[in-house]
Amino acid sequence: MSDAKTLARRIRVARGFEPGDLLLTGGRVANVFTGSVETADVVVADGWIAGVGPYEWEATERINLQGRVIIPGLIDAHMHVESTLLLPGRLAAVVVPRGTGTIIADPHEIANVMGPAGVDLLIKASRDLGLDIFYMAPSCVPAMSWEHAGAVIDADGVEGLLGTPGVLGLAEMMNFPGVLAGDPDVLAKVAAAARHHAIVDGHAPGLAGRDLVAYAAAGIRSDHESTDPAEAAARGALGMLVQVREGSIARNLDAMLPRMVEDSLGEWCLCTDDVHPDELLEHGHLDGLLRRVVAAGVDPVRAVRHATLVPARHYGLNDRGAVVPGRRADLVVVEDLVDFRAAVVVKNGRVAARDGTYAWPDTPDEIPVSNTVHLGPLDEASFALALSGDTATVIGIVPDQIITRREQRTVAVNGGHWAFDPGIDVALVASIERHRATGSIGLGLVSGFGFSTHGAIGSSVAHDSHNIVVAGTNAGDMLACARALADSGGGFVVASGGAITALLPLPVAGLLSTEPAEEVRRQLRAARGAAGELGCVPATPFGTLSFLPLSVIPELRITDQGLFDVTRQEFATVSEP
């Protein structure tokens, strides 16, 4: 917001009657309205762009860009901060030097553990950064009734969050069956967003035809779950924003690129959804995605428009998204519109990063840490899966996607119970309730991990209720993983021979580390390496594991209440009696 005095100064600076605070001179501006790249200077006053053009301005600080290009600060349209494993301040230090100025975050991960208090924790930790993190009110806490979560946010809770500064709308409505069935509790949350004139984000993998029309009719305006171009284009044709996702687990960009090149996807933008810190450090954030989009043949300025102005408009952030007068001075000076390497990043008129180094005052996150992992009684017998024969229903992992397949597999049986056979790619998977120590545990089988020797991996990141999820070959190692996570307050863990061989602690709600990104990357690499020694083949074994309980994504899932068939909306038996 700007008062009359601030506006008057901005006008005087624009007219050249007094100096501004910052002048970017000798560069070019990517105009996301015209699609052109124009030689122009940019003058900033009080954190806002006062002038753009080939005019003479003065300012307290001048930066000569030497022909570089100014683009708006990049906007990630859908991210779960918790999936980066980093606290907001640690995350800012990674993504701001890469040109990210704004993130739209859905905090339903921490909300499923801590409720509204978890959302408030992240909002407070996101203040005074060189990055704006806006939050959406979680729509699905819990996501479904098929598992036990740590909290409940009903329609009244959503209403309260929608009135919180920094909360823009209703987060991904994953319970699309509830929307289509007219569930009163689900629709009450959508109606609350409508009363606040707030945006509603979607999440409806595989939804098509008349059901998709009905979903859009409910006022849901986006979706990031499309895995093929036709599915995405159908959403775009209904006026939904197609959020093209490229994260660490689900990778959909390559499939969408041909449609993006020919401009037949409808309105689209970029998002990461769930991305791990090592990928951010090594491959970049939205800058890395822009490199691939432009390399595929999308016009560079059009690509920038879809990573800035399009999501800004969608979320009502009309103070940003373009390098024009009267917008917030969220600017990125890039070497060129091919690599998008950021030389200077400006946030609210202040230099936030230079040459890849975060320049914002480093204010450590003040986060209260208490152990939220509370397990009921467990012993090795808890991991004994009885089978009636050697044919079983198995969760089939789909590489680079979060969907799974329902498979029928021949498995090894010993004494009436599942047994590990290194020649058969089937492992035991368990979801263990961890919020109230109920002792509830669901057991199933999963293919695709590729265990070749005895061991287990475990995680307290288990979408979306975030119970403990463990996969492995034997009860002893799975029990060791569960106990280690209880002792550490959560994290990623690997066990072999009854001993812990790697642990990445995530003590904040069992989801977030308190360490800098580089240390988290080191611990993550060690954990992945230890999982690899067991034969695990997924590139991100803990990410793959963490999505196995997500009971809103087809086809099969494991919850603390048992094996669940999402397509049929019913619990399944591993082995027919």
C-alpha positions as CSV (number, residue, x, y, z in Angstrom):
1,M,0.0,0.0,0.0
2,S,1.2,3.5,-0.7
3,D,0.0,6.7,1.0
4,A,-0.5,10.0,-0.8
5,K,2.9,11.3,0.3
6,T,4.7,8.2,-1.1
7,L,2.7,8.4,-4.3
8,A,3.6,12.1,-4.7
9,R,7.3,11.3,-4.3
10,R,7.1,8.4,-6.8
11,I,5.5,10.8,-9.4
12,R,8.3,13.4,-8.8
13,V,10.9,10.7,-9.3
14,A,9.3,9.5,-12.5
15,R,9.2,13.1,-13.8
16,G,12.9,13.6,-13.0
17,F,12.2,16.3,-10.3
18,E,14.1,14.4,-7.6
19,P,16.3,11.3,-7.4
20,G,15.1,7.9,-6.7
21,D,16.6,5.3,-4.4
22,L,17.9,2.8,-7.0
23,L,18.6,3.2,-10.7
24,L,19.2,0.2,-13.0
25,T,20.9,1.7,-16.1
26,G,22.4,0.4,-19.3
27,G,20.2,-2.6,-19.6
28,R,17.1,-3.9,-21.4
29,V,13.6,-4.7,-20.1
30,A,11.6,-7.7,-21.0
31,N,8.0,-6.4,-21.5
32,V,5.6,-9.1,-20.6
33,F,2.7,-7.1,-22.1
34,T,4.1,-6.5,-25.5
35,G,6.5,-9.5,-25.7
36,S,9.4,-7.2,-26.7
37,V,12.8,-6.6,-25.1
38,E,13.4,-2.8,-24.9
39,T,16.4,-0.7,-24.1
40,A,15.4,1.1,-21.0
41,D,16.5,2.2,-17.5
42,V,14.4,1.5,-14.4
43,V,14.3,3.9,-11.4
44,V,12.9,2.8,-8.0
45,A,11.5,4.9,-5.2
46,D,10.3,3.5,-1.8
47,G,10.3,-0.1,-3.0
48,W,8.2,0.6,-6.1
49,I,9.0,1.1,-9.8
50,A,8.7,4.8,-10.5
51,G,9.9,4.9,-14.1
52,V,10.8,2.7,-17.0
53,G,12.1,4.0,-20.3
54,P,14.9,5.8,-22.2
55,Y,15.0,8.8,-19.9
56,E,17.5,10.4,-17.7
57,W,17.0,9.7,-14.0
58,E,19.2,10.1,-10.9
59,A,19.2,7.9,-7.8
60,T,21.1,7.3,-4.6
61,E,22.4,3.9,-5.8
62,R,23.2,3.2,-9.5
63,I,23.9,-0.2,-11.0
64,N,25.2,-0.4,-14.6
65,L,23.7,-3.5,-16.2
66,Q,26.0,-3.6,-19.2
67,G,23.3,-4.8,-21.5
68,R,21.8,-7.4,-19.2
69,V,18.0,-8.0,-19.2
70,I,15.6,-7.1,-16.4
71,I,12.7,-9.4,-15.8
72,P,10.1,-9.5,-13.1
73,G,10.7,-11.6,-10.0
74,L,9.7,-15.2,-10.7
75,I,6.6,-16.7,-9.0
76,D,6.2,-20.3,-8.1
77,A,2.4,-20.8,-8.3
78,H,2.2,-23.9,-6.0
79,M,4.7,-25.2,-3.5
80,H,4.8,-27.1,-0.3
81,V,7.5,-25.4,1.7
82,E,7.7,-28.4,4.0
83,S,8.7,-30.6,1.0
84,T,11.9,-28.6,0.6
85,L,12.7,-29.7,4.2
86,L,13.9,-26.1,4.8
87,L,12.5,-23.4,7.1
88,P,11.4,-20.4,5.1
89,G,14.5,-18.3,5.8
90,R,16.8,-21.2,4.7
91,L,14.7,-21.6,1.6
92,A,14.9,-17.9,0.7
93,A,18.7,-18.1,0.9
94,V,18.5,-20.8,-1.9
95,V,15.9,-19.5,-4.3
96,V,16.2,-15.7,-4.1
97,P,19.7,-15.8,-5.8
98,R,18.0,-17.7,-8.6
99,G,15.5,-15.0,-9.2
100,T,12.4,-16.2,-7.3
101,G,10.5,-13.3,-5.7
102,T,7.3,-14.9,-4.7
103,I,6.0,-18.4,-3.7
104,I,2.4,-19.4,-3.3
105,A,2.5,-22.1,-0.6
106,D,0.0,-24.7,0.6
107,P,0.9,-25.5,4.2
108,H,-1.3,-28.5,4.5
109,E,1.6,-30.7,5.4
110,I,2.3,-29.0,8.7
111,A,-1.4,-28.3,9.2
112,N,-2.1,-32.0,9.2
113,V,0.4,-32.4,12.1
114,M,-0.3,-29.2,14.1
115,G,-3.5,-27.6,12.7
116,P,-3.8,-23.8,12.4
117,A,-0.9,-23.4,14.8
118,G,1.4,-25.0,12.2
119,V,0.1,-22.6,9.5
120,D,0.7,-19.7,11.9
121,L,4.3,-21.0,12.6
122,L,5.2,-20.9,8.9
123,I,3.6,-17.4,8.4
124,K,5.6,-16.0,11.2
125,A,8.8,-17.6,10.0
126,S,8.2,-16.1,6.5
127,R,8.3,-12.5,7.6
128,D,11.0,-10.0,6.7
129,L,12.7,-12.2,4.1
130,G,14.1,-11.3,0.7
131,L,11.2,-13.4,-0.6
132,D,7.4,-13.2,-0.3
133,I,5.7,-16.4,0.7
134,F,2.0,-16.3,0.5
135,Y,-0.1,-19.1,2.0
136,M,-3.3,-20.8,1.0
137,A,-5.8,-22.0,3.7
138,P,-5.5,-25.9,3.7
139,S,-8.7,-27.4,2.3
140,C,-8.1,-31.0,3.3
141,V,-7.0,-31.5,6.9
142,P,-7.4,-34.4,7.1
143,A,-7.2,-35.2,3.3
144,M,-9.5,-38.1,3.7
145,S,-11.1,-40.2,6.5
146,W,-9.1,-43.3,5.5
147,E,-6.2,-42.4,7.8
148,H,-5.7,-40.6,11.2
149,A,-4.2,-37.1,11.0
150,G,-2.9,-34.9,13.7
151,A,-5.5,-32.2,13.4
152,V,-8.8,-31.2,11.8
153,I,-9.5,-27.8,10.1
154,D,-13.2,-27.6,9.4
155,A,-15.1,-24.9,7.5
156,D,-14.9,-22.5,10.4
157,G,-11.2,-23.0,10.7
158,V,-10.8,-22.3,6.9
159,E,-12.9,-19.1,7.4
160,G,-10.6,-18.0,10.2
161,L,-7.5,-18.6,8.0
162,L,-8.9,-16.8,5.0
163,G,-9.1,-13.7,7.2
164,T,-5.4,-13.9,8.1
165,P,-3.0,-11.5,6.4
166,G,-0.9,-13.3,3.8
167,V,-3.5,-16.0,3.1
168,L,-4.7,-15.7,-0.5
169,G,-7.3,-18.4,-0.9
170,L,-8.3,-22.0,-0.5
171,A,-5.5,-24.5,-1.2
172,E,-5.8,-27.5,-3.5
173,M,-9.1,-29.1,-3.1
174,M,-7.9,-32.7,-3.1
175,N,-11.2,-34.2,-2.1
176,F,-12.7,-34.0,-5.5
177,P,-15.0,-37.0,-4.8
178,G,-16.5,-34.9,-2.0
179,V,-16.9,-31.9,-4.3
180,L,-18.7,-34.1,-6.9
181,A,-20.9,-35.7,-4.3
182,G,-21.9,-32.3,-2.9
183,D,-20.4,-33.1,0.6
184,P,-21.7,-30.3,2.8
185,D,-18.5,-29.9,4.8
186,V,-16.4,-29.8,1.6
187,L,-18.6,-27.3,-0.1
188,A,-18.7,-25.1,3.0
189,K,-15.0,-24.5,2.6
190,V,-15.4,-23.6,-1.1
191,A,-18.2,-21.3,-0.1
192,A,-16.1,-19.6,2.5
193,A,-13.5,-18.8,-0.1
194,A,-16.2,-17.4,-2.4
195,R,-17.4,-15.1,0.4
196,H,-13.9,-13.8,0.8
197,H,-13.6,-13.4,-3.0
198,A,-10.6,-15.7,-2.8
199,I,-9.1,-18.0,-5.3
200,V,-9.7,-21.8,-5.0
201,D,-7.0,-24.1,-6.2
202,G,-7.7,-27.6,-7.5
203,H,-6.2,-31.1,-7.4
204,A,-8.0,-33.7,-9.5
205,P,-5.8,-36.2,-11.2
206,G,-7.5,-38.1,-14.0
207,L,-10.8,-36.3,-13.6
208,A,-12.4,-35.8,-17.1
209,G,-15.6,-35.2,-19.0
210,R,-18.7,-34.1,-17.2
211,D,-17.1,-34.6,-13.8
212,L,-14.4,-32.2,-14.7
213,V,-17.0,-29.7,-15.8
214,A,-18.8,-30.0,-12.5
215,Y,-15.5,-29.6,-10.6
216,A,-14.8,-26.3,-12.4
217,A,-18.5,-25.3,-11.9
218,A,-17.7,-25.4,-8.1
219,G,-15.4,-22.4,-8.7
220,I,-12.1,-24.3,-8.7
221,R,-9.7,-22.3,-10.9
222,S,-6.5,-24.3,-11.2
223,D,-5.0,-27.7,-11.2
224,H,-1.4,-28.9,-11.0
225,E,-2.1,-32.7,-11.3
226,S,-2.2,-33.1,-15.1
227,T,0.2,-35.8,-16.3
228,D,-0.5,-35.7,-20.0
229,P,-1.2,-32.8,-22.4
230,A,-4.8,-33.7,-23.3
231,E,-5.7,-33.8,-19.6
232,A,-4.1,-30.4,-19.1
233,A,-5.6,-28.9,-22.2
234,A,-9.1,-30.0,-21.1
235,R,-8.6,-28.0,-17.9
236,G,-7.3,-25.0,-19.8
237,A,-10.3,-25.1,-22.1
238,L,-12.5,-24.7,-19.0
239,G,-10.7,-21.6,-17.9
240,M,-8.6,-23.3,-15.2
241,L,-5.0,-22.3,-14.8
242,V,-2.8,-25.2,-15.8
243,Q,0.0,-25.3,-13.3
244,V,2.8,-27.2,-15.1
245,R,4.5,-29.1,-12.3
246,E,8.2,-30.2,-12.2
247,G,9.3,-31.3,-8.8
248,S,11.5,-34.0,-7.3
249,I,8.8,-36.7,-7.4
250,A,6.3,-35.8,-10.0
251,R,7.8,-34.5,-13.3
252,N,5.3,-33.3,-15.9
253,L,7.2,-30.5,-17.8
254,D,8.5,-32.6,-20.6
255,A,5.1,-34.0,-21.4
256,M,3.6,-30.5,-21.6
257,L,6.4,-28.8,-23.6
258,P,5.0,-29.5,-27.1
259,R,1.7,-27.9,-26.1
260,M,3.5,-25.0,-24.5
261,V,5.5,-24.4,-27.7
262,E,2.4,-24.4,-29.9
263,D,0.5,-22.3,-27.4
264,S,-2.4,-24.8,-27.2
265,L,-2.4,-25.5,-23.4
266,G,-4.6,-22.6,-22.4
267,E,-3.4,-20.3,-19.6
268,W,-0.4,-21.9,-17.9
269,C,2.3,-21.2,-15.3
270,L,5.1,-23.2,-13.6
271,C,5.2,-24.7,-10.2
272,T,7.4,-27.2,-8.3
273,D,4.8,-28.6,-5.8
274,D,7.3,-30.9,-3.9
275,V,11.0,-30.2,-4.5
276,H,13.9,-31.3,-2.4
277,P,16.8,-29.0,-1.4
278,D,19.5,-30.8,-3.4
279,E,17.6,-30.2,-6.7
280,L,17.2,-26.5,-5.8
281,L,20.9,-26.2,-5.1
282,E,22.1,-28.1,-8.1
283,H,19.5,-27.4,-10.8
284,G,17.9,-24.2,-9.7
285,H,14.3,-23.2,-9.1
286,L,12.1,-21.6,-11.7
287,D,15.2,-20.3,-13.5
288,G,16.0,-23.9,-14.3
289,L,12.5,-24.6,-15.6
290,L,12.6,-21.5,-17.7
291,R,15.9,-22.7,-19.3
292,R,14.1,-25.9,-20.4
293,V,11.0,-24.2,-21.6
294,V,12.9,-21.7,-23.8
295,A,15.3,-24.5,-25.0
296,A,12.1,-26.4,-26.2
297,G,11.1,-23.4,-28.4
298,V,8.8,-21.2,-26.3
299,D,9.5,-17.5,-26.9
300,P,11.6,-16.3,-24.0
301,V,9.5,-13.3,-23.1
302,R,6.3,-15.3,-23.4
303,A,7.9,-17.9,-21.1
304,V,8.8,-15.2,-18.6
305,R,5.2,-13.8,-18.8
306,H,3.8,-17.2,-17.8
307,A,6.3,-17.4,-14.8
308,T,5.4,-13.9,-13.6
309,L,2.4,-12.0,-14.8
310,V,0.1,-15.0,-15.3
311,P,0.4,-16.4,-11.7
312,A,0.4,-12.8,-10.2
313,R,-2.9,-12.1,-11.9
314,H,-4.4,-15.5,-11.0
315,Y,-3.7,-14.9,-7.3
316,G,-4.7,-11.2,-7.2
317,L,-1.2,-10.0,-6.7
318,N,-1.6,-7.1,-9.0
319,D,1.3,-5.2,-7.4
320,R,3.9,-7.5,-9.2
321,G,4.6,-9.6,-12.2
322,A,5.8,-6.9,-14.7
323,V,8.6,-4.4,-15.1
324,V,6.3,-1.3,-15.5
325,P,5.8,1.9,-13.4
326,G,3.6,1.5,-10.3
327,R,4.5,-2.1,-9.6
328,R,6.5,-3.4,-6.7
329,A,10.2,-3.4,-7.5
330,D,10.7,-7.2,-7.6
331,L,13.2,-7.4,-10.3
332,V,15.8,-9.9,-11.6
333,V,18.7,-8.9,-13.8
334,V,19.7,-11.9,-15.9
335,E,22.7,-12.4,-18.1
336,D,20.4,-13.4,-21.0
337,L,17.0,-14.9,-21.8
338,V,18.6,-18.3,-22.5
339,D,20.2,-19.4,-19.2
340,F,18.4,-17.0,-16.9
341,R,21.4,-16.7,-14.6
342,A,20.6,-14.0,-12.1
343,A,23.3,-11.3,-11.7
344,V,21.3,-9.0,-9.4
345,V,18.0,-9.7,-7.6
346,V,16.0,-6.8,-6.2
347,K,13.2,-7.3,-3.7
348,N,11.0,-4.3,-2.8
349,G,13.6,-2.0,-4.1
350,R,16.5,-3.5,-2.1
351,V,19.3,-5.7,-3.5
352,A,18.5,-9.2,-2.2
353,A,21.2,-11.2,-4.1
354,R,24.2,-10.6,-6.2
355,D,26.0,-13.2,-8.4
356,G,24.3,-16.1,-6.7
357,T,24.9,-14.9,-3.2
358,Y,22.0,-14.0,-0.9
359,A,22.4,-10.5,0.3
360,W,19.4,-10.0,2.6
361,P,20.1,-9.6,6.3
362,D,20.3,-13.2,7.7
363,T,17.7,-13.5,10.4
364,P,17.7,-17.0,11.8
365,D,14.2,-18.6,12.0
366,E,13.0,-18.7,15.6
367,I,11.0,-21.9,15.6
368,P,9.8,-23.7,18.7
369,V,10.8,-27.4,18.4
370,S,9.0,-30.1,20.2
371,N,8.7,-33.8,19.3
372,T,5.5,-34.5,17.5
373,V,6.1,-38.2,16.9
374,H,4.2,-40.3,19.4
375,L,4.1,-44.0,18.7
376,G,2.0,-46.7,20.4
377,P,3.4,-50.1,21.4
378,L,5.4,-51.7,18.6
379,D,7.4,-54.9,18.3
380,E,8.6,-57.1,15.5
381,A,5.2,-58.9,15.5
382,S,3.6,-55.7,14.4
383,F,5.2,-56.1,11.0
384,A,4.0,-59.7,10.3
385,L,1.7,-59.7,7.3
386,A,-0.5,-62.8,7.1
387,L,-1.2,-64.2,3.6
388,S,-3.5,-66.9,2.5
389,G,-1.5,-67.8,-0.6
390,D,1.3,-66.8,-2.8
391,T,-0.7,-64.3,-4.9
392,A,-1.1,-60.8,-3.4
393,T,-2.4,-57.3,-4.2
394,V,0.6,-55.0,-4.4
395,I,1.1,-51.2,-4.7
396,G,3.0,-50.6,-7.9
397,I,5.2,-47.6,-8.0
398,V,5.2,-45.6,-11.3
399,P,8.6,-43.9,-11.9
400,D,8.7,-40.1,-11.7
401,Q,5.0,-39.9,-10.8
402,I,3.0,-40.0,-7.6
403,I,0.2,-42.2,-9.0
404,T,0.5,-45.9,-8.3
405,R,-0.9,-49.0,-10.0
406,R,-2.8,-51.9,-8.5
407,E,-0.9,-55.1,-9.3
408,Q,-1.3,-58.8,-8.7
409,R,2.0,-60.4,-7.9
410,T,3.3,-63.8,-7.0
411,V,5.2,-63.4,-3.6
412,A,7.1,-65.5,-1.2
413,V,5.3,-66.9,1.8
414,N,6.8,-68.5,4.9
415,G,4.7,-69.9,7.7
416,G,1.6,-68.2,6.4
417,H,3.3,-64.7,6.3
418,W,4.9,-62.7,3.6
419,A,8.7,-63.2,3.3
420,F,11.3,-61.3,1.4
421,D,12.7,-62.9,-1.7
422,P,15.5,-60.8,-3.4
423,G,14.5,-62.3,-6.7
424,I,11.0,-60.7,-6.4
425,D,10.7,-56.9,-6.4
426,V,8.2,-56.8,-3.6
427,A,8.7,-55.2,-0.1
428,L,6.6,-54.8,3.0
429,V,5.2,-51.3,3.6
430,A,3.7,-50.1,6.9
431,S,1.9,-46.9,7.9
432,I,2.0,-46.3,11.6
433,E,-0.2,-43.7,13.4
434,R,2.2,-41.2,15.1
435,H,0.1,-38.3,16.4
436,R,-1.8,-39.8,19.4
437,A,0.1,-43.1,20.0
438,T,-3.0,-45.2,19.1
439,G,-1.0,-48.1,17.9
440,S,-2.9,-48.2,14.6
441,I,-0.8,-49.8,11.9
442,G,-1.6,-50.7,8.3
443,L,0.4,-53.3,6.4
444,G,0.7,-53.8,2.6
445,L,3.1,-54.8,-0.1
446,V,4.9,-52.5,-2.7
447,S,6.8,-53.1,-5.8
448,G,9.4,-50.8,-7.4
449,F,11.8,-50.1,-4.6
450,G,14.1,-53.0,-5.8
451,F,15.5,-54.1,-2.4
452,S,18.2,-56.6,-3.1
453,T,19.5,-57.1,0.4
454,H,17.9,-56.9,3.9
455,G,17.1,-53.5,5.3
456,A,14.5,-50.8,5.5
457,I,13.8,-47.1,4.9
458,G,11.4,-44.9,6.8
459,S,10.0,-41.4,6.8
460,S,7.8,-39.1,9.0
461,V,7.0,-37.2,5.8
462,A,4.0,-39.3,4.7
463,H,1.4,-37.3,2.7
464,D,-0.9,-36.0,3.8
465,S,-1.5,-37.1,7.4
466,H,2.2,-37.6,8.0
467,N,2.1,-40.7,10.0
468,I,5.3,-42.9,10.0
469,V,5.8,-44.9,6.7
470,V,8.4,-47.6,6.5
471,A,9.2,-50.0,3.7
472,G,11.6,-52.9,4.0
473,T,12.4,-56.6,3.9
474,N,12.2,-57.6,7.5
475,A,10.5,-56.7,10.8
476,G,13.7,-56.0,12.8
477,D,15.0,-53.2,10.4
478,M,11.5,-51.7,10.0
479,L,11.1,-51.6,13.8
480,A,14.5,-49.9,14.1
481,C,13.4,-47.2,11.6
482,A,10.2,-46.5,13.4
483,R,11.9,-46.2,16.8
484,A,14.7,-43.9,15.4
485,L,12.1,-41.6,13.9
486,A,10.2,-41.5,17.3
487,D,13.5,-40.6,19.1
488,S,14.6,-37.9,16.6
489,G,11.2,-36.2,16.2
490,G,11.0,-37.4,12.6
491,G,13.0,-37.4,9.4
492,F,14.4,-39.9,6.8
493,V,16.1,-43.0,8.1
494,V,17.7,-46.2,6.8
495,A,18.4,-49.3,8.8
496,S,20.3,-52.5,8.0
497,G,21.1,-55.4,10.3
498,G,19.1,-53.8,13.1
499,A,21.3,-50.7,13.1
500,I,20.7,-47.2,11.8
501,T,23.0,-46.5,8.9
502,A,21.7,-43.0,8.0
503,L,19.4,-40.4,9.5
504,L,18.2,-37.0,8.3
505,P,16.5,-35.4,11.3
506,L,13.4,-33.3,10.7
507,P,12.5,-32.1,14.2
508,V,10.0,-29.4,13.2
509,A,6.7,-31.3,13.0
510,G,8.6,-34.2,11.6
511,L,8.8,-32.3,8.3
512,L,11.4,-29.6,8.5
513,S,15.1,-29.3,9.4
514,T,16.6,-26.5,11.3
515,E,19.9,-26.7,9.3
516,P,21.0,-24.7,6.2
517,A,20.3,-26.2,2.8
518,E,23.9,-27.4,2.3
519,E,23.8,-29.5,5.4
520,V,20.4,-30.9,4.6
521,R,21.7,-31.8,1.2
522,R,24.6,-33.6,2.7
523,Q,22.4,-35.6,5.1
524,L,19.9,-36.3,2.3
525,R,22.7,-37.6,0.0
526,A,23.9,-39.9,2.8
527,A,20.4,-41.2,3.4
528,R,19.9,-41.9,-0.3
529,G,23.3,-43.5,-0.5
530,A,22.4,-45.8,2.3
531,A,19.1,-46.7,0.6
532,G,21.0,-47.3,-2.6
533,E,23.2,-49.8,-0.8
534,L,20.0,-51.8,0.0
535,G,19.3,-51.9,-3.8
536,C,16.6,-49.1,-3.8
537,V,16.3,-47.9,-7.4
538,P,14.0,-44.8,-7.3
539,A,16.1,-41.6,-7.7
540,T,14.3,-40.1,-4.7
541,P,13.5,-43.1,-2.5
542,F,12.2,-41.1,0.4
543,G,10.0,-38.9,-1.8
544,T,8.6,-42.1,-3.4
545,L,8.0,-43.6,0.1
546,S,6.4,-40.4,1.4
547,F,3.7,-40.4,-1.2
548,L,2.6,-44.1,-0.7
549,P,0.0,-43.1,1.9
550,L,-1.6,-40.3,-0.1
551,S,-5.1,-41.6,-0.2
552,V,-6.5,-39.0,-2.7
553,I,-4.3,-40.2,-5.7
554,P,-5.1,-43.4,-7.6
555,E,-4.8,-46.3,-7.4
556,L,-3.6,-48.1,-4.3
557,R,-2.3,-46.5,-1.0
558,I,-1.2,-47.6,2.4
559,T,-2.7,-45.9,5.4
560,D,-2.5,-46.6,9.1
561,Q,-6.0,-48.2,8.7
562,G,-4.9,-50.5,5.9
563,L,-4.5,-50.9,2.2
564,F,-6.8,-48.5,0.4
565,D,-8.1,-48.5,-3.2
566,V,-8.6,-44.9,-4.2
567,T,-10.4,-45.7,-7.5
568,R,-13.0,-47.9,-5.7
569,Q,-13.0,-45.7,-2.6
570,E,-12.8,-48.8,-0.3
571,F,-10.2,-50.7,1.7
572,A,-8.6,-53.6,-0.1
573,T,-7.3,-56.9,1.1
574,V,-3.7,-57.8,0.4
575,S,-4.5,-61.5,0.1
576,E,-7.9,-63.1,-0.5
577,P,-9.0,-65.5,2.2
